[in-house]
Amino acid sequence: MSDAQFKSLNIAVLTVSDTRGEAEDISGKKLVDALTEAGHVNVDKQICRDDMFAIRAIASQWIADPSVDVVLTTGGTGVTGRDGTPEAIKPLLIKEIDGFGEMFRSLSYQQIKSSTLQSRALAGVANSTYVFVLPGSSGACDLAWQELISAQLDNRTRPCNLVMLMPRLNEK
């Protein structure tokens, strides 16, 4: 960490599920709790059904909003017919951050062994907004936040972090 002042980010959270309501949304709640505990602001939280176009509509709205710095999604990253979050998000991304999915699966392997190959977690940049697509389990959300996302969304992390790159995301 450096001596820089912490920079709070505006983060929106989307839970993708056909079965979870607000009362059952443990993963979404954990993400909101973790980001606010870290000093960030939860600007919106929604739950939407496992429908590619519904997911894309909500994510697109947040990505188009200049006040939203980061979008976190949880759910819909598996391989069943209804799991379509990566397909909904990928077309919106200008750049994928391949290392996120690779690192997530590597860390996840330590906990759930070969079952991690079923995860299609990913991250990228869309219109100067970072987007993280996480599995629906609360353990996976904890792992992603604690081991990867929180440090990269902290401008004091060295040698580098995603926050320090934000002013340059739309360079031509």
C-alpha positions in Angstrom: 0.0 0.0 0.0 1.1 3.6 -0.6 0.6 6.8 1.3 -2.1 8.0 -1.2 -5.6 8.9 0.0 -8.1 6.1 -0.6 -10.5 6.8 -3.5 -14.0 5.7 -3.0 -15.7 4.2 -6.1 -19.4 4.0 -7.1 -20.3 0.3 -7.5 -23.5 -1.3 -8.7 -24.3 -5.0 -7.9 -26.5 -7.2 -10.1 -27.6 -10.7 -8.9 -28.7 -13.0 -11.7 -31.2 -15.6 -10.6 -34.5 -17.2 -11.5 -35.0 -18.3 -7.9 -33.6 -15.7 -5.5 -35.4 -12.8 -4.2 -34.0 -10.1 -1.9 -34.3 -12.3 1.2 -32.4 -15.2 -0.4 -29.7 -13.1 -2.1 -26.8 -13.9 0.1 -24.2 -13.3 -2.6 -25.4 -9.9 -3.6 -25.7 -8.8 0.1 -22.1 -10.1 0.7 -20.8 -8.0 -2.2 -22.6 -4.9 -1.0 -21.4 -5.4 2.5 -17.8 -6.0 1.4 -17.6 -3.0 -0.9 -19.1 -0.6 1.6 -16.9 -2.0 4.3 -13.9 -1.2 2.0 -15.1 2.4 1.7 -16.9 2.3 -1.6 -20.4 3.4 -2.4 -23.2 1.0 -3.5 -25.1 3.1 -6.0 -27.6 0.4 -7.0 -28.4 -3.2 -6.4 -30.8 -5.3 -8.4 -31.9 -8.8 -9.0 -32.9 -10.0 -12.4 -33.9 -13.2 -14.0 -31.4 -15.4 -15.9 -32.2 -13.8 -19.2 -29.4 -12.5 -21.5 -31.3 -9.5 -22.6 -32.6 -8.5 -19.1 -29.0 -8.8 -17.8 -27.6 -6.8 -20.7 -30.2 -4.1 -20.3 -29.4 -3.4 -16.6 -25.6 -3.7 -17.2 -25.9 -1.4 -20.2 -27.7 1.2 -18.2 -25.0 1.2 -15.5 -22.2 1.2 -18.0 -23.7 4.2 -19.8 -24.0 6.1 -16.5 -20.8 8.1 -15.9 -21.3 8.1 -12.2 -21.0 4.2 -12.0 -17.3 3.2 -11.8 -17.7 -0.6 -11.4 -20.4 -3.2 -12.0 -20.3 -6.5 -10.1 -22.6 -9.3 -11.3 -23.1 -12.6 -9.4 -24.8 -15.7 -10.9 -25.3 -17.2 -14.3 -21.7 -18.1 -15.0 -22.1 -21.9 -15.1 -22.6 -24.1 -18.1 -26.4 -24.9 -18.0 -28.8 -23.7 -20.6 -30.0 -20.8 -18.4 -26.5 -19.6 -17.5 -26.0 -16.6 -19.8 -24.3 -13.8 -17.9 -21.0 -14.0 -19.8 -22.9 -14.0 -23.1 -24.9 -11.0 -21.9 -21.8 -9.0 -20.8 -19.1 -9.9 -23.3 -20.6 -7.9 -26.2 -20.6 -4.8 -24.0 -16.9 -5.0 -23.2 -14.3 -3.0 -25.0 -11.5 -5.0 -23.5 -11.5 -8.2 -21.4 -9.2 -8.6 -18.4 -8.3 -12.2 -19.1 -6.1 -12.4 -16.0 -9.1 -12.0 -13.7 -10.8 -15.2 -14.8 -7.5 -17.1 -14.9 -6.6 -16.0 -11.4 -10.1 -16.6 -10.1 -10.1 -20.2 -11.3 -6.6 -20.8 -10.0 -7.6 -19.6 -6.5 -10.9 -21.4 -6.7 -9.1 -24.6 -7.6 -7.5 -24.6 -4.1 -11.0 -24.7 -2.6 -13.1 -26.7 -5.0 -10.6 -28.6 -7.1 -11.6 -29.4 -10.7 -15.2 -28.1 -10.2 -13.7 -24.7 -10.9 -13.5 -25.5 -14.6 -17.3 -24.9 -14.7 -16.8 -21.3 -13.8 -16.9 -18.7 -16.6 -16.0 -15.8 -14.4 -14.6 -12.8 -16.3 -13.9 -9.1 -16.1 -13.4 -6.3 -18.5 -13.8 -2.6 -19.3 -16.9 -1.0 -21.0 -17.2 2.7 -21.4 -14.6 3.5 -18.6 -16.5 1.1 -16.3 -15.0 -2.0 -14.9 -17.2 -5.1 -15.0 -16.7 -8.2 -13.0 -18.8 -11.3 -13.7 -18.8 -13.6 -10.7 -20.3 -17.0 -10.0 -23.5 -17.1 -7.8 -22.1 -18.8 -4.8 -21.4 -16.6 -1.8 -18.0 -18.4 -1.3 -17.0 -17.5 -4.9 -18.0 -13.9 -4.3 -16.0 -13.8 -1.1 -13.0 -15.3 -2.8 -13.1 -12.9 -5.8 -13.6 -9.9 -3.6 -11.1 -10.7 -0.9 -8.3 -12.1 -3.1 -8.6 -10.1 -6.3 -11.1 -7.3 -6.7 -10.7 -5.4 -3.4 -7.0 -4.8 -3.9 -7.4 -3.8 -7.5 -10.1 -1.3 -6.6 -7.9 0.3 -4.0 -5.8 3.1 -5.5 -3.2 2.5 -2.7 -2.3 -1.0 -4.0 1.2 -1.2 -5.5 2.9 -1.7 -7.8 -0.3 -1.0 -9.7 -4.1 -1.2 -9.5 -7.2 -0.7 -11.8 -8.1 2.6 -10.2 -4.9 4.4 -11.3 -5.8 3.4 -14.9 -9.3 4.8 -14.8 -8.4 8.3 -16.2 -6.8 6.6 -19.2 -9.5 4.0 -20.1 -11.0 6.0 -23.0 -7.7 7.0 -24.5 -7.6 6.9 -28.3 
